């Protein structure tokens, strides 16, 4: 029964908990046992909170006994280690925060606690969310549950791998340039990036503040909708939070998409797209058409400039955000020397190679004489990209694209070529620059048995329509039922 419990979706487990056929403690123990048995091979978790999880499960059990439970009460979840958790280590997969224990919860964590969710622990990621493969973690790589020699994607690789390997019922990640959608695609699960401002960023350790967004990773689309329902909404502690009511994200699930206009951007199908990915995505488009959607070709003409604009903006903001890690206030401090020597030694020893690279590039683009040529120009390109999406959504409701140009690649394959690694995000970063919602839903498998994802993008605050179309596609196919071979 233990293994059966861990393979249930949130939507399937919740009724069992509500009817008290399964207890939250039983569910938590099933996942903790699975983590102990399987995670040494996957390395999705950085911190497993056994005592905390069981205490939360017991509290959830008491709530259910009083008839006060909701759809997430007693559901075991994992959190990307970039989210502040009160009393529980939050490292951002970095030596500089190796022993940092926050005195407060991120808003999303508070809301999940209020919903009665159980936190199993914190999962691995690229250091400070800077990466596309989870190879940049200071505490070791995470492996793809489908193929142990391959990366799980990044930077939320631990979030996606934990869901795919049934080491949690669902998880939260963060998406700065595709960091939820790309690992979800590579691990064969569902990953949703909401509209910028739809979910509070309070308590999210910042990488690039104008791009970061928290979202769910789940086994099924309905689960993603349930998690989004719990974490979405205005937060006065986040000045970028949108003061708009939250719709019922479950309401449209199951409704037909006949007549729904879906745009297919021509710029997303060309050089660099793996033939197997294109074949799977084209087949997914035919499935959507078979469900009654009206497909139309659209153009996003500034897409070729997105990678350059994104990395200038993201690295500039990272250099500013990470200036706070100086060894003075909290976190790692290198011993000895005067103040400047301590600063330099702390940041050199505390940050990994990729983080140092991005800080230096970001500092350069913001320096006197270069700001206008780089950051300002990138911001102008960002505006053009946003206008491309506005024009496309004037004629269609959603866009359908690949998530990543290739299936998951081998561990170590791109670590010596940062530019090639950065191009892994070519189909996802534009959504972050424009601030629009997007989802990855499984749509195929490569010849080697690696998952491939379909990306659906919507206009600002269009999460309900994105989820509706993703659910319709999911229910018409069997790809979400495919499972990796687990020991």
PAVEX-611000 format. One record per residue (C-alpha): residue number from 1; residue in three letters; x, y, z. Coordinates in pm, whole numbers. Layout:
BEGIN
{node NUM, ala, {X, Y, Z}}
...
end
This chain:
BEGIN
{node 1, unk, {0, 0, 0}}
{node 2, unk, {291, 237, 75}}
{node 3, unk, {416, 244, -284}}
{node 4, unk, {59, 277, -412}}
{node 5, unk, {8, 588, -197}}
{node 6, unk, {313, 763, -336}}
{node 7, unk, {196, 706, -692}}
{node 8, unk, {-139, 877, -636}}
{node 9, unk, {-201, 1227, -764}}
{node 10, unk, {-309, 1496, -520}}
{node 11, unk, {-659, 1474, -669}}
{node 12, unk, {-669, 1100, -600}}
{node 13, unk, {-511, 1111, -253}}
{node 14, unk, {-718, 1402, -116}}
{node 15, unk, {-1055, 1215, -115}}
{node 16, unk, {-895, 919, 64}}
{node 17, unk, {-766, 1155, 331}}
{node 18, unk, {-1099, 1338, 354}}
{node 19, unk, {-1289, 1010, 399}}
{node 20, unk, {-1021, 906, 649}}
{node 21, unk, {-951, 587, 456}}
{node 22, unk, {-586, 694, 466}}
{node 23, unk, {-440, 910, 742}}
{node 24, unk, {-205, 1205, 674}}
{node 25, unk, {53, 1036, 895}}
{node 26, unk, {30, 721, 684}}
{node 27, unk, {73, 926, 366}}
{node 28, unk, {367, 1120, 508}}
{node 29, unk, {539, 801, 624}}
{node 30, unk, {488, 644, 281}}
{node 31, unk, {668, 935, 117}}
{node 32, unk, {941, 950, 382}}
{node 33, unk, {1003, 578, 327}}
{node 34, unk, {1017, 635, -49}}
{node 35, unk, {1267, 918, -1}}
{node 36, unk, {1486, 697, 217}}
{node 37, unk, {1473, 415, -38}}
{node 38, unk, {1500, 600, -370}}
{node 39, unk, {1642, 946, -316}}
{node 40, unk, {2004, 839, -259}}
{node 41, unk, {2004, 750, -630}}
{node 42, unk, {1812, 1060, -750}}
{node 43, unk, {1933, 1319, -496}}
{node 44, unk, {1627, 1539, -527}}
{node 45, unk, {1628, 1645, -160}}
{node 46, unk, {1875, 1867, 23}}
{node 47, unk, {1686, 1859, 354}}
{node 48, unk, {1431, 1599, 466}}
{node 49, unk, {1232, 1718, 766}}
{node 50, unk, {1109, 1390, 914}}
{node 51, unk, {1002, 1528, 1252}}
{node 52, unk, {843, 1839, 1106}}
{node 53, unk, {656, 1643, 840}}
{node 54, unk, {511, 1397, 1089}}
{node 55, unk, {410, 1678, 1324}}
{node 56, unk, {233, 1859, 1040}}
{node 57, unk, {68, 1531, 935}}
{node 58, unk, {-63, 1480, 1288}}
{node 59, unk, {-201, 1835, 1289}}
{node 60, unk, {-366, 1769, 951}}
{node 61, unk, {-518, 1450, 1092}}
{node 62, unk, {-671, 1648, 1378}}
{node 63, unk, {-813, 1904, 1131}}
{node 64, unk, {-973, 1629, 924}}
{node 65, unk, {-1119, 1472, 1237}}
{node 66, unk, {-1285, 1807, 1313}}
{node 67, unk, {-1420, 1826, 958}}
{node 68, unk, {-1207, 2131, 879}}
{node 69, unk, {-995, 1992, 597}}
{node 70, unk, {-955, 2119, 242}}
{node 71, unk, {-819, 1972, -81}}
{node 72, unk, {-456, 2005, 34}}
{node 73, unk, {-499, 1901, 397}}
{node 74, unk, {-250, 1624, 469}}
{node 75, unk, {-96, 1632, 120}}
{node 76, unk, {283, 1574, 132}}
{node 77, unk, {471, 1840, -67}}
{node 78, unk, {831, 1941, -139}}
{node 79, unk, {963, 2296, -162}}
{node 80, unk, {1243, 2428, -380}}
{node 81, unk, {1525, 2535, -151}}
{node 82, unk, {1493, 2896, -262}}
{node 83, unk, {1176, 2947, -54}}
{node 84, unk, {1213, 3070, 303}}
{node 85, unk, {1078, 2822, 559}}
{node 86, unk, {1061, 2924, 923}}
{node 87, unk, {1290, 2711, 1134}}
{node 88, unk, {1399, 2493, 840}}
{node 89, unk, {1731, 2533, 658}}
{node 90, unk, {1711, 2729, 332}}
{node 91, unk, {2035, 2706, 133}}
{node 92, unk, {1958, 2806, -227}}
{node 93, unk, {2198, 2515, -299}}
{node 94, unk, {2486, 2749, -211}}
{node 95, unk, {2775, 2721, 36}}
{node 96, unk, {2716, 3083, 129}}
{node 97, unk, {2377, 2991, 283}}
{node 98, unk, {2463, 2635, 385}}
{node 99, unk, {2351, 2681, 746}}
{node 100, unk, {2094, 2961, 705}}
{node 101, unk, {1766, 2905, 891}}
{node 102, unk, {1505, 3174, 813}}
{node 103, unk, {1300, 3326, 1096}}
{node 104, unk, {992, 3352, 871}}
{node 105, unk, {794, 3172, 602}}
{node 106, unk, {759, 3279, 239}}
{node 107, unk, {400, 3379, 168}}
{node 108, unk, {345, 3069, -47}}
{node 109, unk, {463, 2850, 239}}
{node 110, unk, {234, 3028, 484}}
{node 111, unk, {-61, 2975, 250}}
{node 112, unk, {16, 2607, 206}}
{node 113, unk, {49, 2565, 582}}
{node 114, unk, {-291, 2731, 624}}
{node 115, unk, {-429, 2484, 369}}
{node 116, unk, {-300, 2197, 584}}
{node 117, unk, {-25, 2076, 351}}
{node 118, unk, {265, 1871, 488}}
{node 119, unk, {621, 1979, 400}}
{node 120, unk, {849, 1680, 350}}
{node 121, unk, {1157, 1894, 297}}
{node 122, unk, {1355, 2118, 62}}
{node 123, unk, {1468, 2004, -282}}
{node 124, unk, {1779, 2061, -489}}
{node 125, unk, {1829, 2331, -751}}
{node 126, unk, {2094, 2519, -943}}
{node 127, unk, {2270, 2753, -702}}
{node 128, unk, {2056, 3065, -653}}
{node 129, unk, {1841, 2932, -941}}
{node 130, unk, {2119, 3005, -1191}}
{node 131, unk, {2123, 2716, -1433}}
{node 132, unk, {1928, 2487, -1662}}
{node 133, unk, {2040, 2145, -1540}}
{node 134, unk, {2072, 2134, -1157}}
{node 135, unk, {2441, 2065, -1210}}
{node 136, unk, {2535, 2395, -1043}}
{node 137, unk, {2422, 2294, -694}}
{node 138, unk, {2694, 2318, -431}}
{node 139, unk, {2561, 1997, -278}}
{node 140, unk, {2568, 1762, -575}}
{node 141, unk, {2369, 1705, -891}}
{node 142, unk, {2015, 1570, -918}}
{node 143, unk, {1960, 1287, -1165}}
{node 144, unk, {1667, 1245, -1401}}
{node 145, unk, {1441, 963, -1275}}
{node 146, unk, {1384, 853, -1636}}
{node 147, unk, {1752, 815, -1716}}
{node 148, unk, {2007, 843, -1435}}
{node 149, unk, {2282, 963, -1671}}
{node 150, unk, {2074, 1266, -1776}}
{node 151, unk, {2001, 1600, -1614}}
{node 152, unk, {1651, 1665, -1475}}
{node 153, unk, {1650, 2022, -1607}}
{node 154, unk, {1687, 2333, -1400}}
{node 155, unk, {1690, 2533, -1202}}
{node 156, unk, {1394, 2356, -1033}}
{node 157, unk, {1539, 2015, -1113}}
{node 158, unk, {1486, 1882, -763}}
{node 159, unk, {1121, 1988, -768}}
{node 160, unk, {1053, 1807, -1097}}
{node 161, unk, {1261, 1499, -1016}}
{node 162, unk, {1093, 1456, -678}}
{node 163, unk, {747, 1461, -838}}
{node 164, unk, {849, 1228, -1123}}
{node 165, unk, {1013, 980, -883}}
{node 166, unk, {707, 985, -652}}
{node 167, unk, {907, 1138, -367}}
{node 168, unk, {632, 1395, -303}}
{node 169, unk, {274, 1444, -419}}
{node 170, unk, {358, 1784, -564}}
{node 171, unk, {610, 2062, -525}}
{node 172, unk, {679, 2430, -569}}
{node 173, unk, {952, 2569, -790}}
{node 174, unk, {1053, 2909, -919}}
{node 175, unk, {1070, 3015, -1283}}
{node 176, unk, {1301, 3298, -1394}}
{node 177, unk, {1358, 3188, -1753}}
{node 178, unk, {1187, 2850, -1774}}
{node 179, unk, {1305, 2695, -1448}}
{node 180, unk, {969, 2528, -1377}}
{node 181, unk, {859, 2443, -1730}}
{node 182, unk, {1189, 2307, -1864}}
{node 183, unk, {1255, 2054, -1583}}
{node 184, unk, {887, 1956, -1589}}
{node 185, unk, {928, 1878, -1959}}
{node 186, unk, {1247, 1679, -1902}}
{node 187, unk, {1095, 1479, -1614}}
{node 188, unk, {755, 1411, -1770}}
{node 189, unk, {547, 1607, -1520}}
{node 190, unk, {335, 1924, -1526}}
{node 191, unk, {494, 2260, -1448}}
{node 192, unk, {314, 2594, -1439}}
{node 193, unk, {464, 2944, -1441}}
{node 194, unk, {193, 3194, -1342}}
{node 195, unk, {165, 3554, -1457}}
{node 196, unk, {429, 3777, -1297}}
{node 197, unk, {262, 3912, -982}}
{node 198, unk, {-12, 3647, -965}}
{node 199, unk, {179, 3467, -685}}
{node 200, unk, {362, 3656, -410}}
{node 201, unk, {741, 3655, -422}}
{node 202, unk, {774, 3749, -55}}
{node 203, unk, {1021, 3503, 95}}
{node 204, unk, {1156, 3389, -242}}
{node 205, unk, {1532, 3443, -237}}
{node 206, unk, {1574, 3671, -537}}
{node 207, unk, {1773, 3590, -850}}
{node 208, unk, {1624, 3841, -1098}}
{node 209, unk, {1342, 4030, -930}}
{node 210, unk, {1159, 4141, -1244}}
{node 211, unk, {1154, 3786, -1384}}
{node 212, unk, {1119, 3545, -1088}}
{node 213, unk, {784, 3376, -1033}}
{node 214, unk, {682, 3087, -805}}
{node 215, unk, {465, 2807, -940}}
{node 216, unk, {359, 2444, -895}}
{node 217, unk, {510, 2122, -1027}}
{node 218, unk, {264, 1833, -1024}}
{node 219, unk, {177, 1488, -1155}}
{node 220, unk, {-134, 1610, -1335}}
{node 221, unk, {-288, 1935, -1455}}
{node 222, unk, {-566, 1925, -1195}}
{node 223, unk, {-303, 1902, -921}}
{node 224, unk, {-126, 2208, -1061}}
{node 225, unk, {-457, 2395, -1054}}
{node 226, unk, {-515, 2295, -691}}
{node 227, unk, {-171, 2416, -587}}
{node 228, unk, {-206, 2742, -778}}
{node 229, unk, {-545, 2800, -616}}
{node 230, unk, {-380, 2781, -275}}
{node 231, unk, {-82, 3010, -342}}
{node 232, unk, {-224, 3273, -580}}
{node 233, unk, {-353, 3611, -472}}
{node 234, unk, {-249, 3959, -368}}
{node 235, unk, {8, 4003, -93}}
{node 236, unk, {73, 4352, 51}}
{node 237, unk, {425, 4239, 145}}
{node 238, unk, {514, 4208, -225}}
{node 239, unk, {493, 4542, -407}}
{node 240, unk, {473, 4364, -744}}
{node 241, unk, {180, 4146, -637}}
{node 242, unk, {-130, 4200, -853}}
{node 243, unk, {-437, 4318, -656}}
{node 244, unk, {-681, 4115, -864}}
{node 245, unk, {-930, 3849, -748}}
{node 246, unk, {-829, 3486, -794}}
{node 247, unk, {-1067, 3286, -1015}}
{node 248, unk, {-1163, 2924, -957}}
{node 249, unk, {-892, 2746, -1154}}
{node 250, unk, {-1076, 2413, -1134}}
{node 251, unk, {-1396, 2550, -1284}}
{node 252, unk, {-1290, 2528, -1649}}
{node 253, unk, {-1122, 2188, -1624}}
{node 254, unk, {-1315, 1940, -1832}}
{node 255, unk, {-1476, 2199, -2056}}
{node 256, unk, {-1422, 2141, -2427}}
{node 257, unk, {-1183, 2362, -2624}}
{node 258, unk, {-1382, 2351, -2946}}
{node 259, unk, {-1334, 2679, -3131}}
{node 260, unk, {-1044, 2789, -2910}}
{node 261, unk, {-792, 2976, -3124}}
{node 262, unk, {-437, 2860, -3059}}
{node 263, unk, {-142, 3032, -3225}}
{node 264, unk, {168, 2842, -3336}}
{node 265, unk, {470, 3078, -3348}}
{node 266, unk, {676, 3008, -3658}}
{node 267, unk, {994, 3127, -3483}}
{node 268, unk, {975, 2833, -3240}}
{node 269, unk, {1007, 2572, -3515}}
{node 270, unk, {1339, 2600, -3695}}
{node 271, unk, {1712, 2551, -3663}}
{node 272, unk, {1821, 2396, -3333}}
{node 273, unk, {1494, 2213, -3266}}
{node 274, unk, {1554, 1840, -3221}}
{node 275, unk, {1354, 1640, -3481}}
{node 276, unk, {1207, 1414, -3211}}
{node 277, unk, {1086, 1715, -3015}}
{node 278, unk, {931, 1869, -3326}}
{node 279, unk, {760, 1542, -3416}}
{node 280, unk, {609, 1510, -3066}}
{node 281, unk, {496, 1873, -3052}}
{node 282, unk, {347, 1861, -3404}}
{node 283, unk, {155, 1550, -3302}}
{node 284, unk, {32, 1734, -2992}}
{node 285, unk, {-89, 2019, -3213}}
{node 286, unk, {-287, 1771, -3419}}
{node 287, unk, {-442, 1637, -3098}}
{node 288, unk, {-549, 1988, -2999}}
{node 289, unk, {-693, 2033, -3348}}
{node 290, unk, {-879, 1704, -3310}}
{node 291, unk, {-1031, 1839, -2989}}
{node 292, unk, {-1177, 2126, -3189}}
{node 293, unk, {-915, 2396, -3140}}
{node 294, unk, {-849, 2626, -3433}}
{node 295, unk, {-475, 2640, -3502}}
{node 296, unk, {-323, 2941, -3674}}
{node 297, unk, {33, 3042, -3749}}
{node 298, unk, {152, 3357, -3573}}
{node 299, unk, {478, 3546, -3558}}
{node 300, unk, {682, 3662, -3260}}
{node 301, unk, {946, 3846, -3464}}
{node 302, unk, {1173, 3953, -3177}}
{node 303, unk, {1221, 3597, -3046}}
{node 304, unk, {1581, 3577, -3184}}
{node 305, unk, {1682, 3857, -2947}}
{node 306, unk, {1524, 3706, -2636}}
{node 307, unk, {1823, 3505, -2511}}
{node 308, unk, {2060, 3803, -2525}}
{node 309, unk, {1808, 4041, -2365}}
{node 310, unk, {1717, 3791, -2095}}
{node 311, unk, {2071, 3715, -1984}}
{node 312, unk, {2168, 4081, -1969}}
{node 313, unk, {1864, 4168, -1756}}
{node 314, unk, {1886, 3858, -1536}}
{node 315, unk, {2258, 3889, -1469}}
{node 316, unk, {2234, 4262, -1398}}
{node 317, unk, {1959, 4202, -1143}}
{node 318, unk, {2150, 3907, -997}}
{node 319, unk, {2460, 4119, -941}}
{node 320, unk, {2248, 4364, -745}}
{node 321, unk, {2048, 4105, -550}}
{node 322, unk, {2348, 3897, -450}}
{node 323, unk, {2547, 4196, -324}}
{node 324, unk, {2388, 4133, 18}}
{node 325, unk, {2593, 3815, 69}}
{node 326, unk, {2908, 3972, 209}}
{node 327, unk, {2978, 3763, 519}}
{node 328, unk, {2868, 4040, 755}}
{node 329, unk, {2497, 3998, 829}}
{node 330, unk, {2432, 3624, 784}}
{node 331, unk, {2555, 3323, 593}}
{node 332, unk, {2907, 3199, 533}}
{node 333, unk, {3203, 3419, 631}}
{node 334, unk, {3562, 3345, 527}}
{node 335, unk, {3804, 3382, 819}}
{node 336, unk, {4091, 3630, 857}}
{node 337, unk, {4210, 3941, 678}}
{node 338, unk, {4076, 4296, 679}}
{node 339, unk, {3721, 4387, 579}}
{node 340, unk, {3780, 4401, 201}}
{node 341, unk, {3981, 4079, 208}}
{node 342, unk, {3700, 3913, 403}}
{node 343, unk, {3443, 4032, 148}}
{node 344, unk, {3646, 3897, -143}}
{node 345, unk, {3729, 3565, 25}}
{node 346, unk, {3370, 3511, 141}}
{node 347, unk, {3219, 3566, -202}}
{node 348, unk, {3493, 3370, -383}}
{node 349, unk, {3461, 3069, -155}}
{node 350, unk, {3087, 3095, -94}}
{node 351, unk, {2964, 3125, -454}}
{node 352, unk, {3005, 2862, -724}}
{node 353, unk, {3157, 2923, -1066}}
{node 354, unk, {2830, 2991, -1251}}
{node 355, unk, {2705, 3236, -987}}
{node 356, unk, {3038, 3423, -993}}
{node 357, unk, {3023, 3435, -1372}}
{node 358, unk, {2675, 3587, -1372}}
{node 359, unk, {2758, 3838, -1100}}
{node 360, unk, {3062, 3960, -1293}}
{node 361, unk, {2873, 3985, -1623}}
{node 362, unk, {2586, 4163, -1452}}
{node 363, unk, {2814, 4408, -1276}}
{node 364, unk, {2986, 4482, -1607}}
{node 365, unk, {2658, 4557, -1787}}
{node 366, unk, {2555, 4798, -1510}}
{node 367, unk, {2890, 4977, -1491}}
{node 368, unk, {2947, 5334, -1603}}
{node 369, unk, {2965, 5362, -1979}}
{node 370, unk, {2798, 5026, -2045}}
{node 371, unk, {2453, 5063, -1889}}
{node 372, unk, {2306, 5235, -2195}}
{node 373, unk, {2463, 4990, -2439}}
{node 374, unk, {2353, 4678, -2255}}
{node 375, unk, {2091, 4697, -1979}}
{node 376, unk, {1890, 4982, -2128}}
{node 377, unk, {1896, 4824, -2474}}
{node 378, unk, {1793, 4486, -2332}}
{node 379, unk, {1502, 4652, -2152}}
{node 380, unk, {1389, 4805, -2480}}
{node 381, unk, {1403, 4464, -2650}}
{node 382, unk, {1198, 4327, -2361}}
{node 383, unk, {927, 4581, -2443}}
{node 384, unk, {928, 4471, -2806}}
{node 385, unk, {892, 4106, -2701}}
{node 386, unk, {596, 4196, -2479}}
{node 387, unk, {436, 4377, -2773}}
{node 388, unk, {488, 4068, -2991}}
{node 389, unk, {281, 3866, -2745}}
{node 390, unk, {17, 4139, -2720}}
{node 391, unk, {-20, 4135, -3099}}
{node 392, unk, {-41, 3755, -3108}}
{node 393, unk, {-304, 3739, -2834}}
{node 394, unk, {-513, 3992, -3022}}
{node 395, unk, {-588, 3715, -3272}}
{node 396, unk, {-570, 3398, -3061}}
{node 397, unk, {-640, 3288, -2705}}
{node 398, unk, {-328, 3079, -2643}}
{node 399, unk, {5, 2988, -2800}}
{node 400, unk, {144, 2635, -2836}}
{node 401, unk, {519, 2572, -2861}}
{node 402, unk, {793, 2329, -2763}}
{node 403, unk, {929, 2369, -2409}}
{node 404, unk, {1293, 2280, -2475}}
{node 405, unk, {1484, 2235, -2801}}
{node 406, unk, {1599, 1883, -2702}}
{node 407, unk, {1507, 1609, -2456}}
{node 408, unk, {1714, 1595, -2137}}
{node 409, unk, {2085, 1588, -2218}}
{node 410, unk, {2362, 1387, -2051}}
{node 411, unk, {2513, 1506, -1724}}
{node 412, unk, {2830, 1702, -1801}}
{node 413, unk, {2746, 1743, -2169}}
{node 414, unk, {2716, 2123, -2162}}
{node 415, unk, {2896, 2231, -1846}}
{node 416, unk, {3201, 2352, -2039}}
{node 417, unk, {2993, 2550, -2288}}
{node 418, unk, {2783, 2811, -2105}}
{node 419, unk, {2636, 2958, -2425}}
{node 420, unk, {2500, 2621, -2536}}
{node 421, unk, {2360, 2572, -2187}}
{node 422, unk, {2190, 2915, -2199}}
{node 423, unk, {2026, 2823, -2531}}
{node 424, unk, {1843, 2541, -2348}}
{node 425, unk, {1599, 2812, -2236}}
{node 426, unk, {1535, 2960, -2580}}
{node 427, unk, {1164, 2863, -2590}}
{node 428, unk, {1081, 2958, -2230}}
{node 429, unk, {1255, 3287, -2150}}
{node 430, unk, {1029, 3508, -2364}}
{node 431, unk, {735, 3432, -2134}}
{node 432, unk, {934, 3562, -1837}}
{node 433, unk, {1038, 3876, -2023}}
{node 434, unk, {672, 3939, -2106}}
{node 435, unk, {541, 3829, -1765}}
{node 436, unk, {281, 3591, -1912}}
{node 437, unk, {170, 3247, -1782}}
{node 438, unk, {286, 2920, -1932}}
{node 439, unk, {256, 2548, -1865}}
{node 440, unk, {448, 2237, -1966}}
{node 441, unk, {245, 1920, -2010}}
{node 442, unk, {388, 1581, -2122}}
{node 443, unk, {335, 1519, -2495}}
{node 444, unk, {574, 1242, -2597}}
{node 445, unk, {883, 1032, -2543}}
{node 446, unk, {1210, 1026, -2736}}
{node 447, unk, {1356, 705, -2881}}
{node 448, unk, {1565, 677, -2563}}
{node 449, unk, {1250, 701, -2352}}
{node 450, unk, {1303, 1059, -2233}}
{node 451, unk, {997, 1282, -2184}}
{node 452, unk, {907, 1572, -2415}}
{node 453, unk, {680, 1858, -2315}}
{node 454, unk, {426, 2080, -2488}}
{node 455, unk, {419, 2444, -2378}}
{node 456, unk, {96, 2643, -2371}}
{node 457, unk, {123, 3019, -2317}}
{node 458, unk, {-157, 3259, -2231}}
{node 459, unk, {-210, 3634, -2194}}
{node 460, unk, {-154, 3802, -1855}}
{node 461, unk, {-378, 3643, -1589}}
{node 462, unk, {-483, 3378, -1841}}
{node 463, unk, {-397, 3083, -1615}}
{node 464, unk, {-755, 2947, -1621}}
{node 465, unk, {-755, 2916, -2001}}
{node 466, unk, {-402, 2771, -2004}}
{node 467, unk, {-506, 2507, -1750}}
{node 468, unk, {-827, 2433, -1941}}
{node 469, unk, {-641, 2361, -2266}}
{node 470, unk, {-364, 2167, -2090}}
{node 471, unk, {-622, 1952, -1911}}
{node 472, unk, {-810, 1884, -2235}}
{node 473, unk, {-486, 1772, -2401}}
{node 474, unk, {-382, 1564, -2101}}
{node 475, unk, {-714, 1380, -2088}}
{node 476, unk, {-700, 1306, -2461}}
{node 477, unk, {-354, 1144, -2435}}
{node 478, unk, {-175, 890, -2219}}
{node 479, unk, {163, 1060, -2179}}
{node 480, unk, {92, 1174, -1822}}
{node 481, unk, {42, 809, -1728}}
{node 482, unk, {391, 710, -1844}}
{node 483, unk, {621, 644, -1549}}
{node 484, unk, {1000, 616, -1510}}
{node 485, unk, {1142, 284, -1401}}
{node 486, unk, {1206, 317, -1028}}
{node 487, unk, {1392, 79, -798}}
end
